[in-house]
């Protein structure tokens, strides 16, 4: 099943509503699929609560969240490039608490891209504990603390997965206890392109092979 879709108009919601994205979000919502707004939270690990700079960074994130809600009626948020160290936990928790105050039952996904401090698992609905190329994923290891949580708490995003290795990639996700996955044959071309912005070339193959315990 399709778990959720991330909407990223222009490194966030954009300056004004996009008619194509409005239509797409509406169609997904009518199909019963959750739409999440993409929020870049990379700078949350460098702010200090109570300072002018910290207030500005926090305010920008929340302002974008308001626009997502007002224009696209999103069901939650992906906090992209979310910090991973424990020192940033207060800032991230403050952000999540505020977002959930804006939207009842907001689905919150923390896009760490690697295993973070285990305290983050208590803050959100899901954590992205791997985001990267297939060459790294096939040799990746899972953090021991993840065994304390069910697989539906973890997500893996893997690009550059060859069609012939789809089954292997799915096995790795199951072994590592990640129930939400996004695999694609597209690559980031050395960081020059976004491999996630278009559908995988083998989408039908993924749908036909998906099994119990792993969602897309």
mmCIF file of the C-alpha atoms, coordinates in Angstrom:
data_MODEL
# 
_entry.id   MODEL 
# 
loop_
_atom_site.group_PDB 
_atom_site.id 
_atom_site.type_symbol 
_atom_site.label_atom_id 
_atom_site.label_alt_id 
_atom_site.label_comp_id 
_atom_site.label_asym_id 
_atom_site.label_entity_id 
_atom_site.label_seq_id 
_atom_site.pdbx_PDB_ins_code 
_atom_site.Cartn_x 
_atom_site.Cartn_y 
_atom_site.Cartn_z 
_atom_site.occupancy 
_atom_site.B_iso_or_equiv 
_atom_site.pdbx_formal_charge 
_atom_site.auth_seq_id 
_atom_site.auth_comp_id 
_atom_site.auth_asym_id 
_atom_site.auth_atom_id 
_atom_site.pdbx_PDB_model_num 
ATOM 1   C CA . UNK A 1 1   ? 0.000  0.000  0.000   1.00 0.00 ? 1   UNK A CA 1 
ATOM 2   C CA . UNK A 1 2   ? 0.995  3.605  -0.510  1.00 0.00 ? 2   UNK A CA 1 
ATOM 3   C CA . UNK A 1 3   ? 1.615  4.969  2.975   1.00 0.00 ? 3   UNK A CA 1 
ATOM 4   C CA . UNK A 1 4   ? 2.093  8.692  2.319   1.00 0.00 ? 4   UNK A CA 1 
ATOM 5   C CA . UNK A 1 5   ? 3.365  11.167 -0.263  1.00 0.00 ? 5   UNK A CA 1 
ATOM 6   C CA . UNK A 1 6   ? 5.663  14.130 0.409   1.00 0.00 ? 6   UNK A CA 1 
ATOM 7   C CA . UNK A 1 7   ? 4.809  17.458 -1.218  1.00 0.00 ? 7   UNK A CA 1 
ATOM 8   C CA . UNK A 1 8   ? 7.791  19.731 -1.888  1.00 0.00 ? 8   UNK A CA 1 
ATOM 9   C CA . UNK A 1 9   ? 6.789  22.603 -4.174  1.00 0.00 ? 9   UNK A CA 1 
ATOM 10  C CA . UNK A 1 10  ? 9.888  24.833 -4.051  1.00 0.00 ? 10  UNK A CA 1 
ATOM 11  C CA . UNK A 1 11  ? 12.091 23.815 -1.126  1.00 0.00 ? 11  UNK A CA 1 
ATOM 12  C CA . UNK A 1 12  ? 8.895  24.058 0.886   1.00 0.00 ? 12  UNK A CA 1 
ATOM 13  C CA . UNK A 1 13  ? 5.367  25.245 0.032   1.00 0.00 ? 13  UNK A CA 1 
ATOM 14  C CA . UNK A 1 14  ? 6.548  28.020 -2.286  1.00 0.00 ? 14  UNK A CA 1 
ATOM 15  C CA . UNK A 1 15  ? 5.555  31.680 -2.293  1.00 0.00 ? 15  UNK A CA 1 
ATOM 16  C CA . UNK A 1 16  ? 2.055  31.046 -3.633  1.00 0.00 ? 16  UNK A CA 1 
ATOM 17  C CA . UNK A 1 17  ? -0.250 28.061 -4.243  1.00 0.00 ? 17  UNK A CA 1 
ATOM 18  C CA . UNK A 1 18  ? 0.792  25.970 -7.243  1.00 0.00 ? 18  UNK A CA 1 
ATOM 19  C CA . UNK A 1 19  ? -2.259 24.876 -9.286  1.00 0.00 ? 19  UNK A CA 1 
ATOM 20  C CA . UNK A 1 20  ? -0.695 21.573 -10.358 1.00 0.00 ? 20  UNK A CA 1 
ATOM 21  C CA . UNK A 1 21  ? 0.275  20.683 -6.798  1.00 0.00 ? 21  UNK A CA 1 
ATOM 22  C CA . UNK A 1 22  ? -3.164 21.707 -5.554  1.00 0.00 ? 22  UNK A CA 1 
ATOM 23  C CA . UNK A 1 23  ? -4.740 19.286 -8.007  1.00 0.00 ? 23  UNK A CA 1 
ATOM 24  C CA . UNK A 1 24  ? -2.331 16.465 -7.166  1.00 0.00 ? 24  UNK A CA 1 
ATOM 25  C CA . UNK A 1 25  ? -2.780 16.923 -3.413  1.00 0.00 ? 25  UNK A CA 1 
ATOM 26  C CA . UNK A 1 26  ? -6.552 16.914 -3.818  1.00 0.00 ? 26  UNK A CA 1 
ATOM 27  C CA . UNK A 1 27  ? -6.533 13.715 -5.870  1.00 0.00 ? 27  UNK A CA 1 
ATOM 28  C CA . UNK A 1 28  ? -4.299 11.947 -3.350  1.00 0.00 ? 28  UNK A CA 1 
ATOM 29  C CA . UNK A 1 29  ? -6.421 13.093 -0.441  1.00 0.00 ? 29  UNK A CA 1 
ATOM 30  C CA . UNK A 1 30  ? -9.604 11.917 -2.193  1.00 0.00 ? 30  UNK A CA 1 
ATOM 31  C CA . UNK A 1 31  ? -7.954 8.521  -2.663  1.00 0.00 ? 31  UNK A CA 1 
ATOM 32  C CA . UNK A 1 32  ? -7.344 8.295  1.080   1.00 0.00 ? 32  UNK A CA 1 
ATOM 33  C CA . UNK A 1 33  ? -3.570 8.819  0.880   1.00 0.00 ? 33  UNK A CA 1 
ATOM 34  C CA . UNK A 1 34  ? -1.838 11.088 3.369   1.00 0.00 ? 34  UNK A CA 1 
ATOM 35  C CA . UNK A 1 35  ? 0.006  14.107 1.992   1.00 0.00 ? 35  UNK A CA 1 
ATOM 36  C CA . UNK A 1 36  ? 2.935  15.436 4.024   1.00 0.00 ? 36  UNK A CA 1 
ATOM 37  C CA . UNK A 1 37  ? 4.538  18.853 3.637   1.00 0.00 ? 37  UNK A CA 1 
ATOM 38  C CA . UNK A 1 38  ? 8.337  18.920 3.326   1.00 0.00 ? 38  UNK A CA 1 
ATOM 39  C CA . UNK A 1 39  ? 10.055 21.154 5.902   1.00 0.00 ? 39  UNK A CA 1 
ATOM 40  C CA . UNK A 1 40  ? 13.827 21.638 5.888   1.00 0.00 ? 40  UNK A CA 1 
ATOM 41  C CA . UNK A 1 41  ? 14.930 21.462 9.517   1.00 0.00 ? 41  UNK A CA 1 
ATOM 42  C CA . UNK A 1 42  ? 18.695 21.197 9.010   1.00 0.00 ? 42  UNK A CA 1 
ATOM 43  C CA . UNK A 1 43  ? 19.350 24.393 10.973  1.00 0.00 ? 43  UNK A CA 1 
ATOM 44  C CA . UNK A 1 44  ? 17.493 23.289 14.103  1.00 0.00 ? 44  UNK A CA 1 
ATOM 45  C CA . UNK A 1 45  ? 20.713 21.786 15.440  1.00 0.00 ? 45  UNK A CA 1 
ATOM 46  C CA . UNK A 1 46  ? 22.411 25.179 15.358  1.00 0.00 ? 46  UNK A CA 1 
ATOM 47  C CA . UNK A 1 47  ? 19.830 27.330 17.122  1.00 0.00 ? 47  UNK A CA 1 
ATOM 48  C CA . UNK A 1 48  ? 19.520 28.214 20.768  1.00 0.00 ? 48  UNK A CA 1 
ATOM 49  C CA . UNK A 1 49  ? 16.087 28.576 22.287  1.00 0.00 ? 49  UNK A CA 1 
ATOM 50  C CA . UNK A 1 50  ? 15.416 32.097 23.467  1.00 0.00 ? 50  UNK A CA 1 
ATOM 51  C CA . UNK A 1 51  ? 17.813 33.821 21.024  1.00 0.00 ? 51  UNK A CA 1 
ATOM 52  C CA . UNK A 1 52  ? 16.792 36.076 18.144  1.00 0.00 ? 52  UNK A CA 1 
ATOM 53  C CA . UNK A 1 53  ? 18.394 33.754 15.589  1.00 0.00 ? 53  UNK A CA 1 
ATOM 54  C CA . UNK A 1 54  ? 16.687 30.730 17.094  1.00 0.00 ? 54  UNK A CA 1 
ATOM 55  C CA . UNK A 1 55  ? 13.313 32.462 17.034  1.00 0.00 ? 55  UNK A CA 1 
ATOM 56  C CA . UNK A 1 56  ? 13.813 33.390 13.369  1.00 0.00 ? 56  UNK A CA 1 
ATOM 57  C CA . UNK A 1 57  ? 14.739 29.857 12.269  1.00 0.00 ? 57  UNK A CA 1 
ATOM 58  C CA . UNK A 1 58  ? 11.870 28.344 14.230  1.00 0.00 ? 58  UNK A CA 1 
ATOM 59  C CA . UNK A 1 59  ? 9.468  30.982 12.893  1.00 0.00 ? 59  UNK A CA 1 
ATOM 60  C CA . UNK A 1 60  ? 10.417 30.245 9.285   1.00 0.00 ? 60  UNK A CA 1 
ATOM 61  C CA . UNK A 1 61  ? 9.686  26.542 9.718   1.00 0.00 ? 61  UNK A CA 1 
ATOM 62  C CA . UNK A 1 62  ? 6.302  27.197 11.314  1.00 0.00 ? 62  UNK A CA 1 
ATOM 63  C CA . UNK A 1 63  ? 5.416  29.823 8.690   1.00 0.00 ? 63  UNK A CA 1 
ATOM 64  C CA . UNK A 1 64  ? 5.993  27.248 5.943   1.00 0.00 ? 64  UNK A CA 1 
ATOM 65  C CA . UNK A 1 65  ? 3.876  24.744 7.852   1.00 0.00 ? 65  UNK A CA 1 
ATOM 66  C CA . UNK A 1 66  ? 1.010  27.247 7.956   1.00 0.00 ? 66  UNK A CA 1 
ATOM 67  C CA . UNK A 1 67  ? 1.200  27.696 4.182   1.00 0.00 ? 67  UNK A CA 1 
ATOM 68  C CA . UNK A 1 68  ? 1.150  23.957 3.594   1.00 0.00 ? 68  UNK A CA 1 
ATOM 69  C CA . UNK A 1 69  ? -1.938 23.649 5.767   1.00 0.00 ? 69  UNK A CA 1 
ATOM 70  C CA . UNK A 1 70  ? -3.740 26.674 4.340   1.00 0.00 ? 70  UNK A CA 1 
ATOM 71  C CA . UNK A 1 71  ? -3.069 25.889 0.686   1.00 0.00 ? 71  UNK A CA 1 
ATOM 72  C CA . UNK A 1 72  ? -2.694 22.104 0.425   1.00 0.00 ? 72  UNK A CA 1 
ATOM 73  C CA . UNK A 1 73  ? -4.458 20.840 3.566   1.00 0.00 ? 73  UNK A CA 1 
ATOM 74  C CA . UNK A 1 74  ? -1.596 18.469 4.350   1.00 0.00 ? 74  UNK A CA 1 
ATOM 75  C CA . UNK A 1 75  ? -1.991 15.624 6.830   1.00 0.00 ? 75  UNK A CA 1 
ATOM 76  C CA . UNK A 1 76  ? 1.395  16.072 8.441   1.00 0.00 ? 76  UNK A CA 1 
ATOM 77  C CA . UNK A 1 77  ? 5.032  16.879 7.770   1.00 0.00 ? 77  UNK A CA 1 
ATOM 78  C CA . UNK A 1 78  ? 8.360  15.361 6.807   1.00 0.00 ? 78  UNK A CA 1 
ATOM 79  C CA . UNK A 1 79  ? 11.086 17.173 8.732   1.00 0.00 ? 79  UNK A CA 1 
ATOM 80  C CA . UNK A 1 80  ? 13.793 16.859 6.105   1.00 0.00 ? 80  UNK A CA 1 
ATOM 81  C CA . UNK A 1 81  ? 17.479 16.839 7.107   1.00 0.00 ? 81  UNK A CA 1 
ATOM 82  C CA . UNK A 1 82  ? 16.417 16.512 10.717  1.00 0.00 ? 82  UNK A CA 1 
ATOM 83  C CA . UNK A 1 83  ? 19.275 16.679 13.249  1.00 0.00 ? 83  UNK A CA 1 
ATOM 84  C CA . UNK A 1 84  ? 20.503 13.389 14.676  1.00 0.00 ? 84  UNK A CA 1 
ATOM 85  C CA . UNK A 1 85  ? 22.367 14.296 17.862  1.00 0.00 ? 85  UNK A CA 1 
ATOM 86  C CA . UNK A 1 86  ? 20.785 14.428 21.279  1.00 0.00 ? 86  UNK A CA 1 
ATOM 87  C CA . UNK A 1 87  ? 21.608 18.094 21.887  1.00 0.00 ? 87  UNK A CA 1 
ATOM 88  C CA . UNK A 1 88  ? 19.075 19.172 19.237  1.00 0.00 ? 88  UNK A CA 1 
ATOM 89  C CA . UNK A 1 89  ? 16.234 17.143 20.774  1.00 0.00 ? 89  UNK A CA 1 
ATOM 90  C CA . UNK A 1 90  ? 14.655 20.105 22.641  1.00 0.00 ? 90  UNK A CA 1 
ATOM 91  C CA . UNK A 1 91  ? 14.443 22.197 19.462  1.00 0.00 ? 91  UNK A CA 1 
ATOM 92  C CA . UNK A 1 92  ? 13.041 19.326 17.406  1.00 0.00 ? 92  UNK A CA 1 
ATOM 93  C CA . UNK A 1 93  ? 10.524 18.398 20.111  1.00 0.00 ? 93  UNK A CA 1 
ATOM 94  C CA . UNK A 1 94  ? 9.411  22.033 20.362  1.00 0.00 ? 94  UNK A CA 1 
ATOM 95  C CA . UNK A 1 95  ? 8.896  22.100 16.586  1.00 0.00 ? 95  UNK A CA 1 
ATOM 96  C CA . UNK A 1 96  ? 6.908  18.849 16.594  1.00 0.00 ? 96  UNK A CA 1 
ATOM 97  C CA . UNK A 1 97  ? 4.716  20.001 19.481  1.00 0.00 ? 97  UNK A CA 1 
ATOM 98  C CA . UNK A 1 98  ? 3.933  23.236 17.647  1.00 0.00 ? 98  UNK A CA 1 
ATOM 99  C CA . UNK A 1 99  ? 3.157  21.409 14.381  1.00 0.00 ? 99  UNK A CA 1 
ATOM 100 C CA . UNK A 1 100 ? 0.771  19.057 16.152  1.00 0.00 ? 100 UNK A CA 1 
ATOM 101 C CA . UNK A 1 101 ? -0.925 22.072 17.659  1.00 0.00 ? 101 UNK A CA 1 
ATOM 102 C CA . UNK A 1 102 ? -1.579 23.382 14.151  1.00 0.00 ? 102 UNK A CA 1 
ATOM 103 C CA . UNK A 1 103 ? -3.039 20.172 12.770  1.00 0.00 ? 103 UNK A CA 1 
ATOM 104 C CA . UNK A 1 104 ? -4.886 17.609 14.864  1.00 0.00 ? 104 UNK A CA 1 
ATOM 105 C CA . UNK A 1 105 ? -3.372 14.123 14.528  1.00 0.00 ? 105 UNK A CA 1 
ATOM 106 C CA . UNK A 1 106 ? -0.607 15.384 12.243  1.00 0.00 ? 106 UNK A CA 1 
ATOM 107 C CA . UNK A 1 107 ? 1.587  12.547 10.967  1.00 0.00 ? 107 UNK A CA 1 
ATOM 108 C CA . UNK A 1 108 ? 5.199  13.502 11.700  1.00 0.00 ? 108 UNK A CA 1 
ATOM 109 C CA . UNK A 1 109 ? 8.164  11.857 9.965   1.00 0.00 ? 109 UNK A CA 1 
ATOM 110 C CA . UNK A 1 110 ? 11.717 12.792 10.948  1.00 0.00 ? 110 UNK A CA 1 
ATOM 111 C CA . UNK A 1 111 ? 13.993 12.649 7.905   1.00 0.00 ? 111 UNK A CA 1 
ATOM 112 C CA . UNK A 1 112 ? 17.314 11.937 9.595   1.00 0.00 ? 112 UNK A CA 1 
ATOM 113 C CA . UNK A 1 113 ? 18.659 9.764  6.802   1.00 0.00 ? 113 UNK A CA 1 
ATOM 114 C CA . UNK A 1 114 ? 20.678 7.754  9.323   1.00 0.00 ? 114 UNK A CA 1 
ATOM 115 C CA . UNK A 1 115 ? 20.157 6.328  12.793  1.00 0.00 ? 115 UNK A CA 1 
ATOM 116 C CA . UNK A 1 116 ? 19.728 9.239  15.216  1.00 0.00 ? 116 UNK A CA 1 
ATOM 117 C CA . UNK A 1 117 ? 19.931 9.460  18.981  1.00 0.00 ? 117 UNK A CA 1 
ATOM 118 C CA . UNK A 1 118 ? 17.304 6.952  20.249  1.00 0.00 ? 118 UNK A CA 1 
ATOM 119 C CA . UNK A 1 119 ? 15.416 9.727  22.017  1.00 0.00 ? 119 UNK A CA 1 
ATOM 120 C CA . UNK A 1 120 ? 13.986 10.858 18.689  1.00 0.00 ? 120 UNK A CA 1 
ATOM 121 C CA . UNK A 1 121 ? 11.939 7.666  18.457  1.00 0.00 ? 121 UNK A CA 1 
ATOM 122 C CA . UNK A 1 122 ? 9.704  8.997  21.242  1.00 0.00 ? 122 UNK A CA 1 
ATOM 123 C CA . UNK A 1 123 ? 9.032  12.276 19.419  1.00 0.00 ? 123 UNK A CA 1 
ATOM 124 C CA . UNK A 1 124 ? 7.511  11.318 16.073  1.00 0.00 ? 124 UNK A CA 1 
ATOM 125 C CA . UNK A 1 125 ? 5.383  8.775  14.256  1.00 0.00 ? 125 UNK A CA 1 
ATOM 126 C CA . UNK A 1 126 ? 8.200  7.582  12.000  1.00 0.00 ? 126 UNK A CA 1 
ATOM 127 C CA . UNK A 1 127 ? 11.952 8.044  11.510  1.00 0.00 ? 127 UNK A CA 1 
ATOM 128 C CA . UNK A 1 128 ? 13.869 7.833  8.227   1.00 0.00 ? 128 UNK A CA 1 
ATOM 129 C CA . UNK A 1 129 ? 16.905 5.860  9.378   1.00 0.00 ? 129 UNK A CA 1 
ATOM 130 C CA . UNK A 1 130 ? 18.447 5.378  5.940   1.00 0.00 ? 130 UNK A CA 1 
ATOM 131 C CA . UNK A 1 131 ? 18.490 7.703  2.943   1.00 0.00 ? 131 UNK A CA 1 
ATOM 132 C CA . UNK A 1 132 ? 21.149 7.181  0.325   1.00 0.00 ? 132 UNK A CA 1 
ATOM 133 C CA . UNK A 1 133 ? 22.505 5.061  -2.529  1.00 0.00 ? 133 UNK A CA 1 
ATOM 134 C CA . UNK A 1 134 ? 22.129 1.353  -3.035  1.00 0.00 ? 134 UNK A CA 1 
ATOM 135 C CA . UNK A 1 135 ? 25.902 0.807  -2.844  1.00 0.00 ? 135 UNK A CA 1 
ATOM 136 C CA . UNK A 1 136 ? 25.763 1.919  0.812   1.00 0.00 ? 136 UNK A CA 1 
ATOM 137 C CA . UNK A 1 137 ? 22.421 0.339  1.656   1.00 0.00 ? 137 UNK A CA 1 
ATOM 138 C CA . UNK A 1 138 ? 23.409 -3.200 0.756   1.00 0.00 ? 138 UNK A CA 1 
ATOM 139 C CA . UNK A 1 139 ? 26.179 -3.110 3.385   1.00 0.00 ? 139 UNK A CA 1 
ATOM 140 C CA . UNK A 1 140 ? 24.334 -1.021 5.972   1.00 0.00 ? 140 UNK A CA 1 
ATOM 141 C CA . UNK A 1 141 ? 23.817 -2.052 9.585   1.00 0.00 ? 141 UNK A CA 1 
ATOM 142 C CA . UNK A 1 142 ? 20.861 -1.413 11.858  1.00 0.00 ? 142 UNK A CA 1 
ATOM 143 C CA . UNK A 1 143 ? 21.200 0.276  15.259  1.00 0.00 ? 143 UNK A CA 1 
ATOM 144 C CA . UNK A 1 144 ? 20.450 -2.134 18.111  1.00 0.00 ? 144 UNK A CA 1 
ATOM 145 C CA . UNK A 1 145 ? 18.000 0.225  19.827  1.00 0.00 ? 145 UNK A CA 1 
ATOM 146 C CA . UNK A 1 146 ? 15.562 0.011  16.882  1.00 0.00 ? 146 UNK A CA 1 
ATOM 147 C CA . UNK A 1 147 ? 14.638 -3.520 18.015  1.00 0.00 ? 147 UNK A CA 1 
ATOM 148 C CA . UNK A 1 148 ? 12.653 -1.919 20.850  1.00 0.00 ? 148 UNK A CA 1 
ATOM 149 C CA . UNK A 1 149 ? 10.164 -0.485 18.327  1.00 0.00 ? 149 UNK A CA 1 
ATOM 150 C CA . UNK A 1 150 ? 7.858  -1.992 15.682  1.00 0.00 ? 150 UNK A CA 1 
ATOM 151 C CA . UNK A 1 151 ? 8.887  -1.871 11.988  1.00 0.00 ? 151 UNK A CA 1 
ATOM 152 C CA . UNK A 1 152 ? 6.192  0.678  11.131  1.00 0.00 ? 152 UNK A CA 1 
ATOM 153 C CA . UNK A 1 153 ? 8.222  3.295  13.002  1.00 0.00 ? 153 UNK A CA 1 
ATOM 154 C CA . UNK A 1 154 ? 11.078 3.231  10.473  1.00 0.00 ? 154 UNK A CA 1 
ATOM 155 C CA . UNK A 1 155 ? 11.536 4.248  6.827   1.00 0.00 ? 155 UNK A CA 1 
ATOM 156 C CA . UNK A 1 156 ? 14.280 3.595  4.275   1.00 0.00 ? 156 UNK A CA 1 
ATOM 157 C CA . UNK A 1 157 ? 14.816 5.710  1.134   1.00 0.00 ? 157 UNK A CA 1 
ATOM 158 C CA . UNK A 1 158 ? 17.238 4.109  -1.334  1.00 0.00 ? 158 UNK A CA 1 
ATOM 159 C CA . UNK A 1 159 ? 18.200 5.389  -4.781  1.00 0.00 ? 159 UNK A CA 1 
ATOM 160 C CA . UNK A 1 160 ? 20.129 3.711  -7.574  1.00 0.00 ? 160 UNK A CA 1 
ATOM 161 C CA . UNK A 1 161 ? 18.607 0.276  -6.861  1.00 0.00 ? 161 UNK A CA 1 
ATOM 162 C CA . UNK A 1 162 ? 18.952 -1.912 -9.996  1.00 0.00 ? 162 UNK A CA 1 
ATOM 163 C CA . UNK A 1 163 ? 15.857 -3.860 -11.023 1.00 0.00 ? 163 UNK A CA 1 
ATOM 164 C CA . UNK A 1 164 ? 17.719 -7.130 -10.494 1.00 0.00 ? 164 UNK A CA 1 
ATOM 165 C CA . UNK A 1 165 ? 18.364 -6.244 -6.844  1.00 0.00 ? 165 UNK A CA 1 
ATOM 166 C CA . UNK A 1 166 ? 14.821 -5.274 -5.820  1.00 0.00 ? 166 UNK A CA 1 
ATOM 167 C CA . UNK A 1 167 ? 14.238 -8.519 -3.944  1.00 0.00 ? 167 UNK A CA 1 
ATOM 168 C CA . UNK A 1 168 ? 17.540 -8.123 -2.105  1.00 0.00 ? 168 UNK A CA 1 
ATOM 169 C CA . UNK A 1 169 ? 16.642 -4.545 -1.156  1.00 0.00 ? 169 UNK A CA 1 
ATOM 170 C CA . UNK A 1 170 ? 13.264 -5.667 0.184   1.00 0.00 ? 170 UNK A CA 1 
ATOM 171 C CA . UNK A 1 171 ? 14.956 -8.387 2.243   1.00 0.00 ? 171 UNK A CA 1 
ATOM 172 C CA . UNK A 1 172 ? 17.330 -5.835 3.767   1.00 0.00 ? 172 UNK A CA 1 
ATOM 173 C CA . UNK A 1 173 ? 14.378 -3.629 4.744   1.00 0.00 ? 173 UNK A CA 1 
ATOM 174 C CA . UNK A 1 174 ? 12.690 -6.582 6.444   1.00 0.00 ? 174 UNK A CA 1 
ATOM 175 C CA . UNK A 1 175 ? 15.879 -7.705 8.203   1.00 0.00 ? 175 UNK A CA 1 
ATOM 176 C CA . UNK A 1 176 ? 16.489 -4.211 9.499   1.00 0.00 ? 176 UNK A CA 1 
ATOM 177 C CA . UNK A 1 177 ? 12.872 -3.736 10.588  1.00 0.00 ? 177 UNK A CA 1 
ATOM 178 C CA . UNK A 1 178 ? 11.808 -0.890 8.274   1.00 0.00 ? 178 UNK A CA 1 
ATOM 179 C CA . UNK A 1 179 ? 8.183  -1.156 7.171   1.00 0.00 ? 179 UNK A CA 1 
ATOM 180 C CA . UNK A 1 180 ? 8.031  1.949  4.952   1.00 0.00 ? 180 UNK A CA 1 
ATOM 181 C CA . UNK A 1 181 ? 10.347 2.013  1.938   1.00 0.00 ? 181 UNK A CA 1 
ATOM 182 C CA . UNK A 1 182 ? 10.978 4.057  -1.180  1.00 0.00 ? 182 UNK A CA 1 
ATOM 183 C CA . UNK A 1 183 ? 13.259 2.375  -3.707  1.00 0.00 ? 183 UNK A CA 1 
ATOM 184 C CA . UNK A 1 184 ? 14.100 3.916  -7.068  1.00 0.00 ? 184 UNK A CA 1 
ATOM 185 C CA . UNK A 1 185 ? 16.408 3.229  -9.984  1.00 0.00 ? 185 UNK A CA 1 
ATOM 186 C CA . UNK A 1 186 ? 17.068 6.956  -10.335 1.00 0.00 ? 186 UNK A CA 1 
ATOM 187 C CA . UNK A 1 187 ? 20.321 8.335  -8.910  1.00 0.00 ? 187 UNK A CA 1 
ATOM 188 C CA . UNK A 1 188 ? 21.408 11.695 -7.545  1.00 0.00 ? 188 UNK A CA 1 
ATOM 189 C CA . UNK A 1 189 ? 24.124 12.000 -10.228 1.00 0.00 ? 189 UNK A CA 1 
ATOM 190 C CA . UNK A 1 190 ? 26.714 12.913 -7.676  1.00 0.00 ? 190 UNK A CA 1 
ATOM 191 C CA . UNK A 1 191 ? 24.405 15.281 -5.818  1.00 0.00 ? 191 UNK A CA 1 
ATOM 192 C CA . UNK A 1 192 ? 23.319 17.178 -8.936  1.00 0.00 ? 192 UNK A CA 1 
ATOM 193 C CA . UNK A 1 193 ? 19.746 15.844 -9.123  1.00 0.00 ? 193 UNK A CA 1 
ATOM 194 C CA . UNK A 1 194 ? 16.975 14.770 -6.752  1.00 0.00 ? 194 UNK A CA 1 
ATOM 195 C CA . UNK A 1 195 ? 16.398 11.012 -7.209  1.00 0.00 ? 195 UNK A CA 1 
ATOM 196 C CA . UNK A 1 196 ? 13.092 11.128 -5.324  1.00 0.00 ? 196 UNK A CA 1 
ATOM 197 C CA . UNK A 1 197 ? 11.177 13.656 -7.430  1.00 0.00 ? 197 UNK A CA 1 
ATOM 198 C CA . UNK A 1 198 ? 10.031 11.238 -10.173 1.00 0.00 ? 198 UNK A CA 1 
ATOM 199 C CA . UNK A 1 199 ? 8.504  7.773  -10.090 1.00 0.00 ? 199 UNK A CA 1 
ATOM 200 C CA . UNK A 1 200 ? 10.823 4.740  -10.262 1.00 0.00 ? 200 UNK A CA 1 
ATOM 201 C CA . UNK A 1 201 ? 11.121 3.203  -13.709 1.00 0.00 ? 201 UNK A CA 1 
ATOM 202 C CA . UNK A 1 202 ? 10.045 -0.151 -12.244 1.00 0.00 ? 202 UNK A CA 1 
ATOM 203 C CA . UNK A 1 203 ? 7.096  1.071  -10.157 1.00 0.00 ? 203 UNK A CA 1 
ATOM 204 C CA . UNK A 1 204 ? 4.857  -1.805 -11.324 1.00 0.00 ? 204 UNK A CA 1 
ATOM 205 C CA . UNK A 1 205 ? 7.528  -4.298 -10.263 1.00 0.00 ? 205 UNK A CA 1 
ATOM 206 C CA . UNK A 1 206 ? 7.655  -2.805 -6.768  1.00 0.00 ? 206 UNK A CA 1 
ATOM 207 C CA . UNK A 1 207 ? 3.869  -2.958 -6.455  1.00 0.00 ? 207 UNK A CA 1 
ATOM 208 C CA . UNK A 1 208 ? 3.789  -6.597 -7.599  1.00 0.00 ? 208 UNK A CA 1 
ATOM 209 C CA . UNK A 1 209 ? 6.538  -7.672 -5.175  1.00 0.00 ? 209 UNK A CA 1 
ATOM 210 C CA . UNK A 1 210 ? 5.506  -5.752 -2.087  1.00 0.00 ? 210 UNK A CA 1 
ATOM 211 C CA . UNK A 1 211 ? 4.727  -8.012 0.831   1.00 0.00 ? 211 UNK A CA 1 
ATOM 212 C CA . UNK A 1 212 ? 3.226  -7.938 4.288   1.00 0.00 ? 212 UNK A CA 1 
ATOM 213 C CA . UNK A 1 213 ? 5.154  -5.712 6.633   1.00 0.00 ? 213 UNK A CA 1 
ATOM 214 C CA . UNK A 1 214 ? 6.626  -3.427 4.003   1.00 0.00 ? 214 UNK A CA 1 
ATOM 215 C CA . UNK A 1 215 ? 4.753  -0.426 2.600   1.00 0.00 ? 215 UNK A CA 1 
ATOM 216 C CA . UNK A 1 216 ? 5.754  2.155  0.035   1.00 0.00 ? 216 UNK A CA 1 
# 
